[in-house]
Amino acid sequence: MGIDDWFAFGYIITLACLPVLVLDRFSQTTSEAPTTKPQRAADFAGLTFDKCTGKDGSCTICLDEYAAGERRATITDCSHRFHTVCLEKWIKINSTCPLCRHHLV
């Protein structure tokens, strides 16, 4: 048996085992419990909420100024503030603060 025969033999064995390895990996990933992120700002423990009293700056997600009476969320660990609606949209795709990338979960 020459070197080419050994490579061919290894290639055949690899092709024969590949479906088994793929199915085994697939069964491991599908049997794990899915992890779900909170979808609303109120579901995060590290947030506090208040209402704006006037022009208290602007939301760095939408860049609009806060208007009196608007609901605002503050991340307690880093003290960054955002419109609650803006933060809810943000946390549907990210789990970090939009400014400093502090992990919310």
Legacy VTK file of the C-alpha trace (Angstrom):
# vtk DataFile Version 3.0
C-alpha trace
ASCII
DATASET POLYDATA
POINTS 105 float
0.000 0.000 0.000
1.551 3.283 -1.135
1.168 6.764 0.358
-1.557 7.647 -2.139
-3.537 4.611 -1.041
-3.345 5.715 2.604
-4.624 9.202 1.710
-7.475 7.704 -0.318
-8.329 5.367 2.575
-8.378 8.304 5.037
-10.569 10.313 2.673
-13.086 7.470 2.391
-13.196 6.998 6.178
-13.698 10.760 6.662
-16.582 10.818 4.194
-18.159 7.790 5.859
-17.969 9.325 9.365
-18.972 12.867 8.439
-22.769 12.344 8.502
-22.494 10.665 11.914
-20.431 13.549 13.301
-22.803 16.184 11.890
-25.906 14.428 13.234
-24.257 13.960 16.614
-23.395 17.668 16.835
-26.902 18.624 15.686
-28.519 16.484 18.387
-26.318 18.135 21.029
-27.292 21.653 20.002
-31.018 20.983 19.644
-31.343 19.173 22.980
-29.999 22.152 24.938
-32.545 24.514 26.423
-32.846 27.667 24.326
-31.585 30.809 25.976
-33.954 33.724 25.700
-33.106 37.343 26.292
-35.598 39.603 27.986
-37.550 41.491 25.330
-38.702 44.455 27.396
-36.684 46.954 29.359
-38.818 46.256 32.438
-37.573 42.635 32.458
-33.970 43.656 33.203
-33.121 43.836 36.889
-30.395 46.468 36.423
-32.684 49.256 35.175
-34.563 52.041 36.903
-37.311 54.134 35.352
-38.373 57.743 35.745
-40.233 60.454 33.877
-38.427 63.379 32.356
-39.109 66.737 33.954
-37.944 68.875 31.079
-34.972 69.108 28.770
-32.650 66.702 30.556
-30.388 65.981 27.596
-30.978 63.577 24.762
-31.313 59.864 24.092
-28.136 58.576 22.477
-30.014 55.861 20.597
-32.479 58.067 18.675
-30.666 61.393 19.308
-33.948 63.136 20.266
-34.088 65.383 23.302
-36.123 64.209 26.268
-39.504 65.902 26.514
-41.325 66.520 29.791
-43.310 63.468 30.869
-41.490 60.932 28.664
-40.571 57.653 30.312
-36.829 57.104 30.596
-34.735 54.064 31.563
-31.430 54.316 33.427
-28.930 51.470 33.529
-27.987 51.376 37.203
-24.425 50.056 36.786
-23.249 52.717 34.327
-25.930 55.442 34.830
-26.616 55.874 31.109
-30.151 57.030 30.260
-32.332 56.317 27.226
-35.955 56.504 26.160
-37.593 53.313 27.404
-38.961 52.591 23.917
-35.527 53.079 22.349
-33.866 50.805 24.903
-36.498 48.103 24.344
-35.733 48.117 20.618
-32.008 48.024 21.384
-32.150 45.069 23.799
-34.076 42.937 21.333
-30.846 42.643 19.341
-28.166 43.477 21.962
-27.675 42.780 25.654
-25.216 45.601 26.324
-25.397 49.311 27.045
-25.421 51.249 23.737
-22.701 53.607 25.006
-20.217 51.681 27.115
-21.126 48.073 26.168
-21.704 47.125 29.830
-23.497 43.747 29.893
-27.114 44.029 31.000
-27.677 40.298 31.515
LINES 1 106
105 0 1 2 3 4 5 6 7 8 9 10 11 12 13 14 15 16 17 18 19 20 21 22 23 24 25 26 27 28 29 30 31 32 33 34 35 36 37 38 39 40 41 42 43 44 45 46 47 48 49 50 51 52 53 54 55 56 57 58 59 60 61 62 63 64 65 66 67 68 69 70 71 72 73 74 75 76 77 78 79 80 81 82 83 84 85 86 87 88 89 90 91 92 93 94 95 96 97 98 99 100 101 102 103 104
